[in-house]
């Protein structure tokens, strides 16, 4: 999951959670039942949504950590590759310089 997908997923989940909480609360407030029962239902739903939001955030955090780990591994791999390329280029340059010196002295 890349950074943009991660942000979009978090935004979607946050909007979904907020919308569900507001919709549930509105439905419970409009429903024909006692105030105490409505408050208990709202409290239960709020707990459910809080738990679900916590799980979603934990999953998002895990995904972000995994993405950071992959990026770190890829960065190290590319750095090793660049060092090897630079070493080979340096060796070739030294060979060319040595050949140039040999030609000048002969």
Residue pairs with C-beta under 8 A, 6 or more apart in sequence:
1 9
1 63
1 67
2 67
3 67
6 60
6 63
6 64
6 67
9 60
10 60
13 56
13 60
17 49
17 52
17 53
17 56
20 49
21 45
21 46
21 49
24 42
24 45
24 49
25 42
25 45
28 38
28 41
28 42
28 45
29 38
29 42
31 38
